[in-house]
Amino acid sequence: MSTRNIVLLVVGAVVLFLGFSGCSGYNGLVQKDQNVKGKWANVESDYQRRSDLIPNLVNTVKGAANFEQETITQVIEARAKATQTTLSADDLSPDKIAAFQKAQGQLSGAIGRLLVSVERYPELKATEAFRDLQAQIEGTENRIKVSRNDFNAAVQDYNTSVKRFPMVLFTGMFGFTEKGFFTADAGAEKAPTVDFNK
């Protein structure tokens, strides 16, 4: 066998390997991308559930005499901002995930302040409607946490595949880019301070 034939054979084998890897890798990335989009839909659904519960919570709290109007206004404004901050499943870049998370974090903080404020109103805490809404919101917050964790796991799997050789050679050409994660909210490492004497 001549040197030329050996070179052609080696080049052919490399081209076949890269072609097979490219096709197989492309199909794998499409599957992982769809998985990320499905997990994102679950995250959005859980945040929407929370957003849908908030008007009922606010109306229940408004019924309490002398309840802090500023706290209710903060919840309403944070909800409006969170529902306006939308994100397409086709563009889950780290910057856009961070902006979405910031808006949702502001709403979480406002709800937390509202629930802490309720501690000063034993008559409100005693109502069945408030207790039911509080339980639903707490359950929804747990769902959101699970959905975010599932989303992050899917993104990690996808991002690893995007960066793995030989797919890294094709990902830009096929339009696959790294996706963003949910991260801990700023200040999450500090325990919240609750002061009922204010």
Sequence and secondary structure as in RCSB ss.txt:
>XXXX:A:sequence
MSTRNIVLLVVGAVVLFLGFSGCSGYNGLVQKDQNVKGKWANVESDYQRRSDLIPNLVNTVKGAANFEQETITQV
IEARAKATQTTLSADDLSPDKIAAFQKAQGQLSGAIGRLLVSVERYPELKATEAFRDLQAQIEGTENRIKVSRND
FNAAVQDYNTSVKRFPMVLFTGMFGFTEKGFFTADAGAEKAPTVDFNK
>XXXX:A:secstr
  HHHHHHHHHHHHHHHHHHHHHHHHHHHHHHHHHHHHHHHHHHHHHHHHHHHHHHHHHHHHTSTT  HHHHHHH
HHHHHHHHH    TT   HHHHHHHHHHHHHHHHHHHHHHHHGGG HHHHT HHHHHHHHHHHHHHHHHHHHHHH
HHHHHHHHHHHHHSTTGGGTHHHHT          TTTTS     TT 
